[in-house]
Amino acid sequence: MFKLYCVARRALIHWQIHRLERQADHIVAARQAALDRLKEIQRACVEKQVRLRGYAYHLGARDAW
């Protein structure tokens, strides 16, 4: 009976480890997606800043930045 308990317990632990590994994979994927999105937002902000500097320069605000 004790041996059966040990086998069942080992199977349960193995299943829990597998479930935690899957959760970790999802967390890593979500983190990477968030970092990619942040890079896109930062790039868009830089592009807008460059465009605004160009507008300001043409309007005569040469010392604005």
PyRosetta script that sets phi, psi and omega in degrees:
from pyrosetta import init, pose_from_sequence

init()
pose = pose_from_sequence("MFKLYCVARRALIHWQIHRLERQADHIVAARQAALDRLKEIQRACVEKQVRLRGYAYHLGARDAW")
pose.set_psi(1, -42.3)
pose.set_omega(1, -179.7)
pose.set_phi(2, -64.6)
pose.set_psi(2, -37.1)
pose.set_omega(2, 179.4)
pose.set_phi(3, -64.3)
pose.set_psi(3, -40.7)
pose.set_omega(3, 177.6)
pose.set_phi(4, -63.0)
pose.set_psi(4, -40.6)
pose.set_omega(4, 177.1)
pose.set_phi(5, -60.8)
pose.set_psi(5, -43.6)
pose.set_omega(5, -179.2)
pose.set_phi(6, -63.9)
pose.set_psi(6, -40.5)
pose.set_omega(6, 178.8)
pose.set_phi(7, -65.0)
pose.set_psi(7, -44.4)
pose.set_omega(7, 179.3)
pose.set_phi(8, -64.1)
pose.set_psi(8, -41.3)
pose.set_omega(8, -180.0)
pose.set_phi(9, -64.6)
pose.set_psi(9, -42.1)
pose.set_omega(9, 178.6)
pose.set_phi(10, -63.9)
pose.set_psi(10, -39.9)
pose.set_omega(10, 178.1)
pose.set_phi(11, -64.5)
pose.set_psi(11, -41.0)
pose.set_omega(11, 179.2)
pose.set_phi(12, -64.1)
pose.set_psi(12, -44.3)
pose.set_omega(12, 178.9)
pose.set_phi(13, -63.0)
pose.set_psi(13, -42.2)
pose.set_omega(13, 178.6)
pose.set_phi(14, -61.4)
pose.set_psi(14, -43.3)
pose.set_omega(14, 179.4)
pose.set_phi(15, -64.1)
pose.set_psi(15, -40.7)
pose.set_omega(15, -180.0)
pose.set_phi(16, -65.6)
pose.set_psi(16, -40.7)
pose.set_omega(16, 177.2)
pose.set_phi(17, -62.0)
pose.set_psi(17, -44.2)
pose.set_omega(17, 179.5)
pose.set_phi(18, -61.3)
pose.set_psi(18, -42.1)
pose.set_omega(18, 180.0)
pose.set_phi(19, -64.7)
pose.set_psi(19, -41.9)
pose.set_omega(19, 178.7)
pose.set_phi(20, -66.2)
pose.set_psi(20, -36.6)
pose.set_omega(20, 176.9)
pose.set_phi(21, -64.1)
pose.set_psi(21, -40.5)
pose.set_omega(21, 177.2)
pose.set_phi(22, -64.1)
pose.set_psi(22, -42.3)
pose.set_omega(22, 178.0)
pose.set_phi(23, -62.4)
pose.set_psi(23, -41.1)
pose.set_omega(23, 179.4)
pose.set_phi(24, -63.5)
pose.set_psi(24, -40.1)
pose.set_omega(24, 177.5)
pose.set_phi(25, -60.2)
pose.set_psi(25, -41.8)
pose.set_omega(25, 179.5)
pose.set_phi(26, -66.8)
pose.set_psi(26, -38.3)
pose.set_omega(26, 179.3)
pose.set_phi(27, -65.3)
pose.set_psi(27, -43.3)
pose.set_omega(27, 179.2)
pose.set_phi(28, -62.6)
pose.set_psi(28, -42.9)
pose.set_omega(28, 179.8)
pose.set_phi(29, -64.3)
pose.set_psi(29, -41.9)
pose.set_omega(29, 179.5)
pose.set_phi(30, -66.0)
pose.set_psi(30, -39.5)
pose.set_omega(30, 177.9)
pose.set_phi(31, -62.8)
pose.set_psi(31, -43.7)
pose.set_omega(31, 179.9)
pose.set_phi(32, -64.8)
pose.set_psi(32, -39.8)
pose.set_omega(32, 177.8)
pose.set_phi(33, -63.2)
pose.set_psi(33, -40.3)
pose.set_omega(33, 178.9)
pose.set_phi(34, -66.0)
pose.set_psi(34, -40.3)
pose.set_omega(34, 178.0)
pose.set_phi(35, -65.2)
pose.set_psi(35, -40.6)
pose.set_omega(35, 177.5)
pose.set_phi(36, -62.1)
pose.set_psi(36, -42.7)
pose.set_omega(36, 179.3)
pose.set_phi(37, -64.1)
pose.set_psi(37, -41.2)
pose.set_omega(37, 178.2)
pose.set_phi(38, -61.5)
pose.set_psi(38, -40.9)
pose.set_omega(38, 177.5)
pose.set_phi(39, -62.8)
pose.set_psi(39, -39.8)
pose.set_omega(39, 177.8)
pose.set_phi(40, -62.6)
pose.set_psi(40, -44.4)
pose.set_omega(40, -179.8)
pose.set_phi(41, -63.9)
pose.set_psi(41, -43.2)
pose.set_omega(41, 179.2)
pose.set_phi(42, -63.1)
pose.set_psi(42, -40.9)
pose.set_omega(42, 179.0)
pose.set_phi(43, -64.0)
pose.set_psi(43, -41.8)
pose.set_omega(43, 178.7)
pose.set_phi(44, -63.6)
pose.set_psi(44, -38.8)
pose.set_omega(44, 178.4)
pose.set_phi(45, -65.1)
pose.set_psi(45, -41.6)
pose.set_omega(45, 178.4)
pose.set_phi(46, -63.6)
pose.set_psi(46, -42.7)
pose.set_omega(46, 179.0)
pose.set_phi(47, -61.6)
pose.set_psi(47, -41.8)
pose.set_omega(47, 178.9)
pose.set_phi(48, -66.6)
pose.set_psi(48, -39.5)
pose.set_omega(48, 178.9)
pose.set_phi(49, -63.0)
pose.set_psi(49, -41.9)
pose.set_omega(49, 178.4)
pose.set_phi(50, -63.5)
pose.set_psi(50, -42.8)
pose.set_omega(50, 179.9)
pose.set_phi(51, -63.6)
pose.set_psi(51, -43.1)
pose.set_omega(51, 179.3)
pose.set_phi(52, -65.5)
pose.set_psi(52, -37.2)
pose.set_omega(52, 176.7)
pose.set_phi(53, -62.8)
pose.set_psi(53, -39.9)
pose.set_omega(53, 177.8)
pose.set_phi(54, -62.8)
pose.set_psi(54, -43.3)
pose.set_omega(54, 177.9)
pose.set_phi(55, -62.4)
pose.set_psi(55, -45.6)
pose.set_omega(55, -178.4)
pose.set_phi(56, -63.0)
pose.set_psi(56, -39.4)
pose.set_omega(56, 180.0)
pose.set_phi(57, -62.3)
pose.set_psi(57, -44.4)
pose.set_omega(57, -179.8)
pose.set_phi(58, -70.1)
pose.set_psi(58, -22.9)
pose.set_omega(58, 177.4)
pose.set_phi(59, -86.2)
pose.set_psi(59, -3.2)
pose.set_omega(59, 175.0)
pose.set_phi(60, 101.9)
pose.set_psi(60, 3.8)
pose.set_omega(60, 178.9)
pose.set_phi(61, -91.5)
pose.set_psi(61, 66.5)
pose.set_omega(61, -173.9)
pose.set_phi(62, -71.3)
pose.set_psi(62, -24.8)
pose.set_omega(62, -177.5)
pose.set_phi(63, -101.8)
pose.set_psi(63, 17.5)
pose.set_omega(63, -176.6)
pose.set_phi(64, -69.3)
pose.set_psi(64, -30.5)
pose.set_omega(64, -179.8)
pose.set_phi(65, -122.0)
pose.dump_pdb("model.pdb")
